[in-house]
C-alpha cells in the first residue's frame, strides 16, 4: 500500500473511531427499552432531526450515484432529478411534518410508520400493519444492498481490494454499529455525517472548477459534447458492450437525444417519494417539539439544495477533468472518488472519502433499524406475540437486523451494480406504497381502512408491474415507475374509501383533534 493510501486510510479510521464513540455513548440509553432504541424517546432537536433526516435519506447515492449520472449523460437527467428532490424535501417538511408529529402522538403514541397507519384506522386484525411492515422489509433490504455496493466500490477504487471482500467487511461494521446505539446514536452520527457530506461536496466542487479553468473553462468544454448541458436534451455516449468508445483520446458521443416534457415530469416525480420515506418520516415523529419544525425545515432544505446541486456539477466538472477515466455507467459512479484523490492531499482526501462512508453508514443504519422495528415491533409484538417482553422484542430486533443485512449482502455481490438504479427502484417502492396513504391519512377524513389497504397494495404492486412488464415496452411507457404507481395508489384510496363504509366517529374525532393541534 502506498504512502498516500496509508494517509487516506488513517483519516478514515479516525472517522470510524469517532462514530463508534457516539454509539458507545448512547449504548445504555438506547437499550433501556424498545422506544428509546427505535425512536429515541421523541427527543430530537431541530438540527439533529433535519440533518439526520437528509443524511439518512441521501446515502452514498448523493456522492456517487448522482455525480455518476451527470458524468455519464450530462446535465438534464441529474438536474431534473435534483430539482424534484429539492422540491420534495421542502414540501414534505412543510406539509407532512407537523401533522404527522401530532397525529402519531394522538394515535396511540405510535413510534413506527406501520404502527401509525394501524392506529390511525383503529384496526383490530392488524392487516395494515402487516402489509406496511412487509413492504418495509422488502424495500429496505434493497436499499441496504445499495449501501453495501457503495462501500465495496469505495474501498475497491481506493485500495484495489477485492470488491466482495470489502463490501462484506463494511456491512459487518454497519451491523455492529447499528446494534450498538440504536436510533439516538444513529441520529447524532447522521448529523455529523451530514456535516461531513456537505463539506466534502463543497470542497471538491470548488477545487474541481478551479482545476478545470474556472466556470468559463468548464462551460466551454462541456458544451462541445452534444446534449451534455441541455435542459431538454441528453448526451448519448457511444458504447460497445456497455463500454464508451474513445477516439484520439476523446470519449465518443452520438447525437443528443431528446428530453421530453413527459420525461421531465417523470424525473421530477422523484420528489413524490419523500412523502413515503420511512427514514425521513420517522424524524418527524421523533422531533421533540412540533414548534421546532419550521426551523428544521429551513435547515433541511438548505442542506438538500446545496448538496444536490453540488453533486450534479461535480459530475459535469469530472467529465472535463477526466474525460476517459470512467467508461461504463457503473464506473462513472466513482467520479467523486477520482476527483478527491487527484485534487486533494492524501490525508484530506481521506476525510473527504469518509464523506462517502458517512453517507453510506447514515443510510444503511437507518434502513436496518427501521426494517428491524417493522418486524420486531409491528409483526412480532403487534401480531404474533402481543405479550412479548422488552427483552424479547430487542432480541428479535437484533436477529432481524442481521438477517436483512445478510440478504442485502447477497444482493450486493455483483460489483457491476449501478447504485442509481438500485436506489431508484426502492425509492419508487416506498414513495408509491406509503406516500399517497400518508397524505390521505393526514388530510382526508373520509379515508378508511379498506381504502388504505387497497392503496398500499395497488401502489406497491404497480411499482413491480410497471418496472418489470410495462416500462420495457419503451416510448411513453418508459417513464419512472414512481409516478404511475403513485397516481394508481391515490386512485384506489379514493375510490375504495368512497365505495365502502365511512370511518367510525371515534376515528373522525381523532382526525379533528390532530387537525386542531397542527393549526
Secondary structure, DSSP 8 states (H G I E B T S, - for coil): --HHHHHHHHHHHHHHHHHHHHHHHTHHHHTS-HHHHHHTTS-B-HHHHHHHHHHHHHHHIIIIIHHHHHHHH-HHHHHHHHHHHHHHHHHIIIIIHHHHHHHHHHTT---SHHHHHHHHTT-SS-HHHHHHHHHHHHHHHHHHHHHHHHHHHHHHHHH---HHHHHHHHHHHHHHHHHHHHHHHHHHHHHHHHHHHHHHHHHHHHHHHHHTTHHHHHHHHHTTSTTTT-SSEEEEE-EETTEE-EETTEE-EEEEEE--HHHHHHHHGGGGGGGG-HHHHHHHHHBS-GGGHHHHHHHHHHHHHHHHHHHHHHHHHHHHHSTTT--SHHHHTTHHHHHHHHHS-HHHHHHHHHHHHHHHHHHHHHHHHHHHHIIIIIIIIIII-TT--HHHHHHHHHHHHHHHHHHHHHHT--TT--HHHHHHHHHHHHIIIIIHHHHHHHH-TT--HHHHHHHHHHHHHHHHHIIIIIGGG-GGGGS-HHHHHHHHHHHHHHHHHHHS----HHHHHHHHHHHHHT-
